[in-house]
């Protein structure tokens, strides 16, 4: 048994190799870039025509999407920097903190994507039983941009699911149970 294995079994610290750090940092930077892209698309999403004007700020789901993408982008940047700057070995407390925060961000972004996807669906198809008609007939480009932003958000959700798997693997396979 080498020193790294013994340290992980002791539960005190963990060595991260360069490849591990690089892969995790790349995933975090990619999720930051996609979050910012989705955020910018949604913030710039407004339309004015004969039927009136519409902006992302008129719909609570889209405001939540913008906020969640902003939080995700900020966390992604900070956590990527932390992963690269963390001294080796990394402590159990640091691993637990990353695991917990990764879980929170994953669920926040997933919830934002889900509620926004429902809003986009209703905008495209309406809800005939309660006499909501499709809004995309009148605001087509707005709906298209909103859909693109939601797709970016779901891609970020997938990246954070992968990051959550990585952080949970790191926590539960390399440290003893309390």
Buried (B, 14 or more C-beta within 10 A) or exposed (E): EEEBEEBBEEBEBBBBEEEBBEBBBEBBBBBBBBBBBBBBBBBEBBBEEEEEEBBBEEBEBBBBBBEBBBBBBBBBBEBBEBBEEBEEBBBBEBBBBBBEBBBBBBBBBBBBBBBBBEBBEBBBEBEEEEEEEBBBEBBBEBBBBBBBBBBBBBBBBBBBBBBBEBBBEBBEEBBEEE
